[in-house]
Amino acid sequence: MSKRKPKNVTPLDKAKVLMKDWLGNYDIMLLAECGSNKALEIKKAIQLEIMSDGKLFTHLVKKDRVLDYLELDEKYIYKQAEMQMRLGL
């Protein structure tokens, strides 16, 4: 996995990530448009939240938790991806 921030992340790229229920580091990198170190920080912060809720976690995190943490709107991302496809960008 590259440590660099993914270049030119489009809404369509993000929509493809959102088709998954569980997200890993690279998926978080795409959604947050950040490098691998920051993605790992985000994942660890989410895992700490899960542990504080008294639950166990895996190496992946639920999509909903990531969206909440990053304050992203799933419907808006899908709408932007649809617009991108219509315009052929």
C-alpha positions in Angstrom: 0.0 0.0 0.0 1.3 3.4 -0.9 1.9 5.9 1.9 1.1 8.8 -0.4 -2.2 10.4 -0.6 -4.3 9.0 -3.5 -4.3 11.4 -6.4 -7.4 12.7 -8.1 -10.0 10.8 -6.1 -13.3 11.2 -7.8 -16.8 10.8 -6.4 -17.1 7.7 -8.5 -14.0 6.2 -6.7 -15.6 7.1 -3.4 -18.9 5.5 -4.4 -17.1 2.3 -5.3 -15.6 2.2 -1.8 -19.1 2.8 -0.3 -20.4 -0.4 -1.9 -18.5 -2.3 0.8 -19.8 -2.8 4.3 -16.3 -3.1 5.9 -13.4 -0.8 5.1 -9.7 -1.1 5.4 -6.9 1.4 5.4 -6.8 2.0 1.6 -10.6 2.6 1.6 -10.2 5.1 4.3 -7.4 6.8 2.4 -9.8 7.2 -0.6 -12.7 8.5 1.4 -10.6 10.9 3.6 -8.2 11.7 0.7 -5.3 11.3 3.0 -2.1 9.2 3.3 -1.7 5.8 4.9 -0.5 7.2 8.3 -3.5 9.4 8.7 -5.8 6.6 7.5 -4.3 4.4 10.2 -4.9 7.1 12.8 -8.5 7.4 11.7 -9.0 3.6 11.9 -7.4 3.4 15.3 -9.6 6.2 16.6 -12.7 4.4 15.3 -11.5 1.1 16.9 -11.1 2.9 20.3 -14.7 4.1 20.0 -15.8 0.6 19.3 -13.8 -0.7 22.3 -15.3 2.0 24.6 -18.8 0.7 23.5 -17.7 -2.6 24.9 -17.5 -4.4 21.6 -14.8 -6.3 19.8 -13.3 -5.1 16.5 -11.5 -6.6 13.5 -8.8 -5.2 11.2 -11.7 -3.7 9.2 -14.2 -1.1 10.4 -17.9 -0.7 9.5 -18.6 1.8 6.7 -21.1 3.6 8.9 -18.5 4.3 11.6 -16.1 5.7 9.0 -18.7 8.0 7.5 -19.8 9.2 10.9 -16.2 9.9 11.9 -15.4 11.8 8.7 -18.8 13.5 8.7 -19.5 12.4 5.1 -22.9 12.1 3.6 -23.2 8.8 1.6 -26.2 10.0 -0.4 -24.3 13.2 -1.5 -21.3 11.1 -2.6 -23.6 8.8 -4.7 -25.3 11.9 -6.2 -21.9 13.4 -7.1 -20.8 10.1 -8.7 -24.0 9.9 -10.7 -23.4 13.5 -11.9 -19.8 12.5 -12.9 -21.1 9.6 -14.9 -23.7 11.7 -16.7 -21.1 14.3 -17.7 -18.6 11.6 -18.7 -15.8 13.0 -16.5 
